[in-house]
Amino acid sequence: MGYRRRRKTTGKKFSRRILSLLVMAFLSLAGYLAWAPEGDFHPARVTEVVDGDTLDVVLPGGREERVRFIGVNTPESRGKVEPYGKEASAYTEKRLRGRTVYLEMDAGERDKYGRLLAYVWLERPRDASEDEVRAKMFNAELLLEGYAQVMTVPPNVKYSSLFVEFQREARDKGKGLWGLQD
């Protein structure tokens, strides 16, 4: 008596559900393709230099991101300005503003502030050998020229041993912040 047979989903409702799922899948795919890497390297156009180790970029598809460089730390150039902070920021500005760079991620994608974490390549490398890291990666350039110090934050450690070597070279040559008098 109180039992009623359930009606099957009508073809119209079923079609709407399928269509809705397909639209969501398409939008997800379109979002991914707009940010699809070229190999493991994501092209990005630098729109703003925040300081020596942080950029604002636009990714393909128009998505804007703030990027913090992995493995390096430049002296502060804003707020409580640290020695050589303004020089490091100006160097990054001169080298990167308006330029297309290639972002390489490591194990951790974002920091606690929501910034994208990346190695910033000036050109897409072929094999990421030590020679290419020296010649094409901006994080390494900051170390080699004495604008930054090594800052290793696991799990992002892919180039950490090279970075320690590059910092040692700059320090031994008295480059950049390593040449400052106490």
Buried (B, 14 or more C-beta within 10 A) or exposed (E): EEEEEEEEEEEEEEEEEEEEEEEEEEEEEEEEEEBEBEEEBBBBEBEBBBBBBBBBBBBBEEEEBBBBBBBBBBBBBEEEEEEBBBBBBBBBBEBBEEBEBBBBBBEEEEBEEEBBBBBBBBEBBEEBEEEBBBEBBBBBBBBBBBBBBBBBBEEBBBBBEBBBBBBEBBBEEEBBBBEEEE
